Amino acid sequence: MNPKLMIFDFDGCLVDSRNRIIELTYQTLAYFEHSASKEQIEESIGQATNVRFKEYGLACNDIDKGIEKFGQLHCDDDYCDVQTISGVTEWLNAYSHIEMWVISGSPYLPVNKAINRLGLNKFFSRVITREQYSGLTKKDFLSGIVSPKNHPMLFFGDEKQDLDAGHLLGATRILVRGPVNETLEVHADLTINDFNDHRICFEK
């Protein structure tokens, strides 16, 4: 396959931000004088924030406030210790002649800071963050801007919403395997551990 467009999720796909999400979750729960184990938080990453906080046992009347607090902390974070998934920079550089987009459920500030600090900004013609598609799912937002001229395309992600978006767009769906997403493999066309996988190499 020689794709014309490649779309990437950000957290858990291009970069490993799990430690930042865990830390922001700890801070949010502490604000409400609540706590959860690291294992519990790790296992729930990827779920909707309200679902995660409910699982942690946050009081029902605090869940909406918790979502707001987590969002504020996330918006203000600089992703200072976030690093790329193994092989990402080299792989993106090898296929930099192909149009690439990022669509992320994370806020603009941490995504933009990480992309620039890690030197990834030169690869992407569009970086779409949650502020830009607020109120829509990834698949609904992308269906309005992707056209037949973008095909064939690849969609890389680590969550169900990424695979759903790829399916709707008619893209080849590539799941980047993480600690807790192995059950999603049945929804993907291909599953990789990182970007060193020879199966995602194609003619330049």
Buried (B, 14 or more C-beta within 10 A) or exposed (E): EEBEBBBBBBBBBBBBBBEBBBBBBBEBBEBBEBEBEEEBBBBBBBBEBEEBBBBBEBEEEBBEBBBEBBBBBBBEBEBEEBBBBBBBBEBBEBBEEBBBBBBBBBBBBBBBBBBEBBEBEEBBEEBBBBEEBEEEBBBEBBEEEBEEEBEEBBBBBBBBBBBBBBBBBBBBBBBBBBEBBEEBEEBBBBBBEBBBBEEBEEEE
